[in-house]
């Protein structure tokens, strides 16, 4: 049984004194013992000076007391009529009350010459008594009877509990706990006078304790059940949202005010968005090593600040919500146009971003920017099926089959945007959603309302200026006022964060081609292809360059 293995392991940790060796003569019978002295015996009996006051049964010197050995050495071997196998034995120190100290004692083993014999030097108190006998470890022998005794008694105790209570499984658990308690207690205090009764008592108490604990648990469960509305007892439908938005709480935690904006976005993309460090670095236009260090420092800063997994206080909600929206926007962008890898899109990321934003919109239905971001995602993702060709190649917006666009997503996004623009202050995400809506409403690429798009990008540049916004405005400007105007604006970005980025080169190549500079455009297409991280984008840029050769 399991208890037997546990008992054997615990027995090997038992401690006791190491007695002096005694040459046992053939035919000698050594004394046996049932256990070590209990605590009361050890406290009540003071160790006296000299070996004469501490005697073995039959007048032998106590353990640790040097003396002559052998048949003429003055130590008498008194037999008690019990056979003792081989050179093994038990310590025979008789204690007050007739109890014997457990373990091997002096004279119990023959001295076997050779390297296996280890000599021990014992510190002695005045008078020759070994210091701290109670805590000295002794080697265990085959006659260390605690384990054997418990193995013999365990079935008896188990049978008694099963007969009394009737539950075999619970009785077995109680007996195993009692056996473990016996090993710990008997090793330290000695075997009790009635070990079977001791085990039955302890096992019965453990059994009753378990019954009471189970009953108390059932009462608590019933109390909770009684206080729970009946409707809450039924499982929710598979498509139901969870009662607690743990993912959103994690978003707010990653956007803790102790972190800077860049660290907040990076950590959230890593912890919630599931993006790798290179993907996040591409989104931030920074080296991978820099982004890795930023994420590590962000985690350390959260620990130092004692950030808690809880909704933010009301005064902190707006600034932290802005960071959360930016994070969701970046997650969606990485899914819609993967920065690296063989696939053009990562649908899992776009779906996750839409799902999280939709959940956030349910919690904050009056927030115009939350609605604007959700509308932007829906209107952009609606073009996803037409953006990829049969072989996984990139299909530019002007060449897409618009009948493949998702009409339901366009309708939902347009409705969200219309409601947000009429009820809430205008924000950057609403403006970007408006640009996407203009593209979605155009029957063809030639009928796109580029002047309206240019006006929207000019408004966006005032609300949230940045190189990416300026680059998009350059495209719209080239479509409205000619490629030369767009190229002039692109030149202003040549020394900024987008310098050397493949999208800046692709826009320049597009405008050069519209201006009739085919050779220069081909060079820009090829250079953009060299810098692109996504394989479908790289192949598209190579094809664009090949057209002009």
C-alpha positions in Angstrom: 0.0 0.0 0.0 1.1 3.6 -0.5 1.5 4.0 3.3 4.1 1.3 3.3 6.4 3.2 0.9 5.9 6.4 2.9 6.8 4.6 6.1 9.9 3.1 4.7 11.1 6.5 3.5 10.4 8.2 6.8 12.0 5.4 8.8 15.3 6.0 7.0 15.3 9.5 8.4 15.0 8.4 12.0 17.7 9.5 14.3 19.3 7.8 17.3 22.7 7.3 19.0 25.5 5.2 17.6 26.6 2.7 20.3 30.0 1.3 20.9 30.8 -2.0 19.2 30.7 -5.2 21.2 32.1 -8.5 20.1 29.2 -10.9 20.4 30.2 -14.4 21.1 28.5 -17.3 19.4 25.4 -18.2 21.4 24.9 -14.9 23.1 21.5 -13.5 23.2 21.1 -9.8 23.1 18.3 -7.7 24.4 15.4 -6.3 22.3 13.4 -3.2 22.7 10.0 -2.0 21.7 10.6 1.7 21.4 12.4 4.8 22.5 11.6 6.7 25.7 8.7 9.0 25.6 9.2 12.8 26.2 8.2 12.5 29.9 10.9 9.9 30.5 13.5 12.1 28.8 12.5 15.2 30.7 12.1 13.5 34.1 15.4 11.6 34.0 18.5 13.7 34.5 21.7 12.4 33.0 24.1 11.8 35.8 27.9 12.1 35.7 29.7 8.9 35.1 28.9 5.7 33.2 27.8 3.9 36.4 24.5 5.8 36.6 23.4 4.9 33.1 23.2 1.2 32.8 22.0 -1.3 30.3 19.7 -4.1 31.3 21.9 -6.6 33.1 24.5 -3.9 34.2 26.1 -3.0 30.9 27.5 0.4 30.4 25.3 2.9 28.5 25.8 3.6 24.9 28.7 5.8 24.1 30.6 4.8 27.3 34.0 3.2 26.5 34.9 0.0 28.1 36.4 -3.4 27.6 34.7 -5.7 25.1 34.7 -9.4 24.6 34.0 -12.4 26.8 36.4 -11.1 29.5 35.8 -7.4 29.1 33.4 -7.0 32.0 30.2 -6.5 29.9 27.8 -9.2 30.7 25.7 -10.7 27.9 22.3 -11.4 29.5 20.0 -13.5 27.3 16.3 -12.9 27.4 15.4 -16.1 25.5 14.6 -14.3 22.2 16.5 -15.4 19.1 18.3 -12.7 17.3 19.2 -13.2 13.6 22.8 -12.8 12.5 24.7 -9.8 13.8 21.7 -7.5 13.9 20.0 -6.3 17.0 18.2 -3.6 18.8 19.3 -1.2 21.5 18.4 -2.6 24.9 18.4 0.4 27.2 15.7 -0.1 29.8 13.9 3.1 30.7 11.7 4.0 33.6 8.4 2.1 33.6 9.9 -0.9 32.0 10.0 0.6 28.5 13.1 -0.2 26.3 14.9 2.3 24.1 14.5 1.4 20.4 17.4 0.7 18.0 20.7 -1.2 17.9 22.9 -1.0 20.9 26.4 -1.8 22.1 27.2 -5.5 21.6 24.4 -6.0 19.1 26.6 -6.4 16.1 29.9 -8.1 15.5 32.8 -5.9 14.6 33.7 -6.7 11.0 37.2 -5.5 10.0 37.6 -3.7 6.8 36.9 -0.3 5.1 33.2 -0.5 5.8 33.8 0.0 9.5 33.6 3.7 10.4 34.9 5.1 13.6 32.9 7.8 15.3 34.2 10.3 17.8 31.6 11.4 20.3 31.7 14.6 22.4 31.2 13.7 26.0 29.8 15.6 28.9 31.7 15.4 32.2 31.6 11.8 33.4 31.7 10.2 30.0 28.1 10.5 28.9 27.7 11.3 25.2 26.5 14.8 24.5 23.1 15.3 23.0 22.2 11.6 22.8 18.7 12.4 21.8 19.6 14.0 18.5 22.5 11.7 17.4 21.7 9.7 14.3 22.2 5.9 14.2 22.3 3.4 11.4 19.1 1.6 10.8 19.0 -2.2 10.9 16.7 -4.9 9.7 15.2 -5.1 13.1 14.2 -1.5 13.2 10.7 -2.6 14.1 8.6 0.5 13.6 8.0 -0.1 9.9 7.3 -3.8 10.4 5.0 -3.1 13.3 3.0 -0.6 11.3 2.7 -3.0 8.3 1.3 -5.6 10.6 -1.2 -3.3 12.3 -2.4 -1.3 9.2 -4.7 -4.0 7.9 -6.2 -4.5 11.3 -6.9 -0.8 11.8 -8.3 -0.5 8.3 -10.7 -3.5 8.9 -11.8 -1.9 12.2 -12.6 1.4 10.5 -14.4 -0.2 7.6 -16.5 -2.3 9.9 -17.3 0.7 12.1 -18.1 3.3 9.4 -18.6 1.3 6.2 -16.7 3.7 3.8 -13.7 1.8 2.5 -12.1 4.7 0.5 -12.4 7.3 3.3 -11.2 4.7 5.9 -8.2 3.9 3.8 -7.3 7.6 3.6 -7.7 7.9 7.4 -5.5 4.9 8.1 -2.7 6.2 5.8 -2.8 9.6 7.6 -2.6 7.7 10.9 0.4 5.7 9.7 2.3 8.8 8.7 1.5 10.4 12.0 2.8 7.2 13.7 6.1 7.2 11.9 6.7 10.8 12.9 5.6 10.4 16.5 6.9 7.0 17.3 10.3 7.8 15.8 10.6 10.8 18.1 8.8 9.6 21.2 8.9 5.8 21.1 6.3 3.2 20.4 3.3 3.5 22.8 2.3 0.7 25.1 -0.7 -0.2 22.9 0.3 0.7 19.3 -2.8 -0.8 17.8 -5.1 1.2 20.0 -3.1 4.3 19.3 -3.5 3.8 15.5 -7.2 3.1 15.8 -7.8 6.2 17.8 -5.8 8.5 15.5 -7.4 6.9 12.3 -10.9 7.3 13.8 -10.2 10.9 14.6 -8.9 11.6 11.1 -12.0 9.8 9.6 -14.4 11.9 11.7 -12.5 15.1 10.8 -12.8 14.3 7.1 -16.6 13.6 7.5 -17.0 16.9 9.3 -15.0 18.8 6.7 -17.0 17.3 3.9 -20.3 18.1 5.7 -19.2 21.7 6.3 -18.2 22.0 2.6 -21.6 20.7 1.5 -23.3 23.2 3.8 -21.3 26.1 2.2 -22.1 24.8 -1.3 -25.8 24.6 -0.4 -25.7 28.1 1.0 -24.2 29.4 -2.2 -26.7 27.4 -4.3 -29.6 28.8 -2.3 -28.4 32.3 -2.8 -27.9 31.9 -6.6 -30.8 32.8 -8.9 -32.2 29.8 -10.7 -31.4 31.2 -14.1 -27.7 31.5 -13.2 -27.6 27.7 -12.7 -27.9 27.0 -16.4 -24.9 27.0 -18.6 -24.7 30.0 -21.0 -25.0 29.5 -24.7 -21.7 28.7 -26.5 -21.5 32.2 -28.2 -22.2 34.1 -25.0 -19.7 36.6 -23.7 -18.1 35.7 -20.3 -19.3 37.5 -17.2 -15.9 38.8 -16.5 -13.8 40.4 -19.2 -10.4 39.1 -18.0 -8.8 40.0 -21.3 -9.8 43.6 -21.0 -8.6 43.7 -17.5 -5.3 42.4 -18.8 -5.3 45.1 -21.4 -5.7 47.8 -18.8 -3.0 46.2 -16.6 -0.5 46.3 -19.5 -1.5 50.0 -20.0 -0.6 50.9 -16.4 0.4 54.5 -15.9 3.7 53.5 -14.5 4.7 52.6 -18.0 5.5 54.9 -20.9 3.2 54.8 -23.9 5.6 52.8 -26.1 6.2 50.2 -23.3 2.4 50.0 -22.7 1.8 49.2 -26.4 4.7 46.8 -26.7 3.8 44.8 -23.5 0.1 44.6 -24.5 0.9 43.4 -28.0 3.1 40.7 -26.4 0.9 39.6 -23.6 -2.6 40.0 -25.1 -2.1 40.2 -28.9 0.3 37.3 -29.1 2.7 39.1 -31.4 6.4 38.1 -31.4 9.1 40.6 -30.6 10.2 41.0 -34.3 6.5 41.7 -35.3 6.2 44.3 -32.6 9.5 45.9 -33.6 8.2 46.1 -37.2 5.1 47.8 -36.0 7.1 50.4 -34.0 9.8 50.8 -36.7 12.5 50.0 -34.2 15.2 47.3 -34.0 14.2 43.9 -32.6 16.8 44.1 -29.8 15.5 47.5 -28.7 11.9 46.1 -28.6 13.0 43.1 -26.6 14.7 45.2 -23.9 11.6 47.5 -23.8 9.3 44.6 -23.1 11.6 43.2 -20.3 11.8 46.6 -18.7 8.1 47.0 -18.9 7.4 43.8 -17.0 10.0 44.7 -14.3 8.4 48.2 -13.9 5.0 46.7 -13.4 6.4 44.5 -10.6 8.1 47.4 -9.0 4.9 49.5 -9.2 2.8 46.8 -7.6 0.3 46.9 -10.5 -2.9 45.0 -9.7 -5.2 43.0 -12.0 -8.2 45.3 -11.5 -10.2 47.9 -13.5 -8.5 51.3 -13.5 -9.9 54.1 -11.4 -12.2 56.5 -13.2 -9.7 59.4 -13.5 -7.2 57.1 -15.2 -9.7 55.4 -17.6 -9.5 57.9 -20.5 -5.7 58.0 -20.9 -5.4 54.3 -20.4 -8.3 53.7 -22.8 -6.5 55.7 -25.5 -3.5 53.4 -25.2 -5.7 50.3 -25.3 -7.3 51.5 -28.5 -3.9 52.1 -30.0 -2.8 48.6 -29.1 -5.9 47.1 -30.6 -5.3 49.1 -33.8 -1.8 47.8 -34.1 -2.9 44.2 -33.5 -5.4 44.6 -36.3 -2.9 46.2 -38.6 -0.4 43.3 -38.1 -3.2 40.9 -38.9 -4.4 42.7 -42.0 -1.0 43.3 -43.5 1.6 40.9 -41.8 5.0 42.6 -41.5 6.8 39.3 -42.1 6.3 35.7 -43.0 4.8 33.8 -46.0 1.2 34.9 -45.5 -0.2 38.3 -46.5 -2.8 38.2 -43.7 -3.0 36.8 -40.2 -6.7 36.3 -39.8 -6.4 35.2 -36.2 -5.0 38.6 -35.2 -7.7 40.6 -37.1 -10.4 38.5 -35.6 -9.0 38.8 -32.1 -8.7 42.6 -32.5 -12.3 42.9 -33.7 -13.5 40.6 -30.9 -11.8 42.6 -28.2 -12.9 45.9 -29.7 -16.5 44.7 -30.0 -16.4 43.7 -26.3 -15.0 47.0 -25.3 -17.7 48.7 -27.3 -20.4 46.8 -25.4 -18.9 48.0 -22.2 -18.5 51.6 -23.4 -21.2 52.1 -26.0 -21.2 55.9 -25.8 -17.5 56.3 -26.5 -17.1 57.6 -30.0 -13.5 56.5 -30.5 -14.3 52.9 -29.5 -17.1 52.9 -32.0 -14.9 54.5 -34.6 -12.1 51.9 -34.1 -14.6 49.1 -34.5 -16.0 50.7 -37.6 -12.5 51.1 -39.1 -11.7 47.4 -38.5 -15.0 46.2 -40.0 -14.7 48.4 -43.1 -11.1 47.4 -43.7 -11.5 43.7 -43.0 -14.5 43.7 -45.4 -12.0 44.0 -48.3 -9.9 41.1 -47.0 -11.2 38.3 -49.2 -10.6 40.3 -52.4 -7.1 41.5 -51.3 -5.6 38.0 -51.8 -5.4 36.2 -55.1 -5.8 32.5 -55.9 -2.1 31.9 -55.2 -2.0 34.0 -52.1 -0.6 37.0 -53.9 -1.4 40.6 -53.0 -4.1 42.3 -55.0 -4.0 46.2 -54.8 -7.1 48.1 -54.0 -7.5 49.5 -57.5 -7.6 45.9 -59.0 -9.8 44.2 -56.4 -13.0 42.5 -57.3 -15.4 44.6 -55.2 -18.2 42.0 -55.4 -16.1 39.9 -53.1 -16.1 42.5 -50.4 -18.1 41.6 -47.3 -21.3 43.7 -47.5 -22.6 42.9 -44.0 -19.3 44.1 -42.5 -19.5 47.3 -44.6 -23.1 47.9 -43.4 -22.3 47.4 -39.8 -19.2 49.6 -39.9 -21.0 52.4 -41.7 -23.8 52.3 -39.2 -21.4 52.5 -36.3 -19.5 55.4 -37.9 -22.7 57.3 -38.7 -23.9 57.0 -35.1 -20.5 57.9 -33.6 -20.1 61.0 -35.8 -23.6 62.3 -34.8 -23.3 61.7 -31.0 -19.7 62.0 -30.0 -16.7 64.3 -30.6 -14.7 63.5 -33.7 -11.5 61.5 -33.0 -8.7 60.0 -35.1 -10.3 56.6 -35.4 -13.6 58.0 -36.6 -11.7 59.9 -39.3 -9.8 56.8 -40.5 -13.1 54.9 -40.5 -14.6 57.6 -42.7 -11.7 57.2 -45.2 -12.4 53.4 -45.3 -16.1 54.1 -45.8 -15.4 56.4 -48.8 -13.5 53.5 -50.4 -16.2 51.1 -49.6 -19.0 53.3 -51.1 -17.2 53.7 -54.4 -18.6 51.4 -57.1 -15.1 51.3 -58.8 -11.6 52.6 -58.3 -12.1 55.2 -60.9 -15.1 56.6 -59.1 -13.4 57.0 -55.7 -13.9 60.4 -54.1 -10.3 61.3 -53.7 -10.9 65.0 -52.8 -13.0 63.9 -49.9 -10.3 61.4 -48.8 -7.6 64.2 -49.1 -9.7 66.4 -46.8 -10.1 63.6 -44.3 -6.3 63.0 -44.2 -5.7 66.7 -43.7 -8.1 66.6 -40.7 -6.4 63.5 -39.4 -3.0 65.1 -39.6 -4.3 67.9 -37.4 -5.8 65.4 -34.9 -3.0 62.8 -34.8 0.0 63.9 -36.8 2.6 61.3 -37.8 4.7 60.1 -40.7 2.3 57.3 -41.6 -0.6 59.8 -41.9 1.6 62.2 -44.0 2.5 59.3 -46.3 -1.2 58.5 -46.9 -1.9 62.1 -47.5 0.8 62.2 -50.2 -1.0 59.4 -52.0 -4.3 61.3 -51.9 -2.5 64.5 -52.9 -1.0 62.8 -55.9 -4.4 61.5 -57.0 -6.0 65.0 -56.6 -3.3 67.5 -57.6 -0.9 65.4 -59.6 2.1 63.1 -58.8 4.5 66.0 -58.5 2.7 67.4 -55.5 2.7 64.0 -53.9 6.4 63.5 -54.6 7.2 66.8 -53.0 5.5 65.7 -49.8 7.3 62.3 -49.9 10.6 64.0 -50.0 9.8 65.6 -46.7 9.6 62.1 -45.1 13.0 60.9 -46.5 14.9 61.8 -43.4 12.3 60.8 -40.9 11.3 57.5 -39.2 10.1 56.1 -42.5 13.5 56.5 -44.2 14.4 53.2 -45.8 11.0 51.7 -45.1 9.6 49.7 -48.1 6.2 51.5 -48.0 7.8 54.9 -48.4 9.7 53.6 -51.4 6.6 51.9 -52.8 4.6 55.2 -52.6 7.5 57.0 -54.3 7.6 54.3 -57.1 3.8 54.7 -57.6 4.0 58.4 -57.9 7.0 58.2 -60.2 5.2 55.8 -62.5 2.2 58.1 -62.6 4.6 60.9 -63.6 5.9 58.8 -66.5 9.4 58.1 -64.9 9.3 54.4 -65.5 13.0 53.6 -65.0 13.2 55.5 -61.7 9.9 53.9 -60.7 11.3 50.4 -61.5 14.4 51.1 -59.3 12.2 52.2 -56.4 9.9 49.1 -56.8 13.0 46.8 -56.7 14.4 48.5 -53.7 11.1 48.3 -51.9 10.9 44.6 -52.7 14.4 44.2 -51.2 13.3 45.8 -47.9 9.8 44.2 -47.6 9.5 41.6 -44.8 6.3 39.9 -46.0 6.8 37.4 -48.8 3.5 38.3 -50.7 4.4 42.0 -50.5 7.9 41.3 -51.8 6.5 39.3 -54.8 4.0 42.0 -55.6 6.7 44.7 -55.6 9.0 42.5 -57.8 6.1 42.1 -60.3 5.5 45.9 -60.3 9.2 46.4 -61.1 9.1 43.8 -63.9 6.2 45.5 -65.6 8.3 48.6 -66.2 11.4 46.9 -67.7 
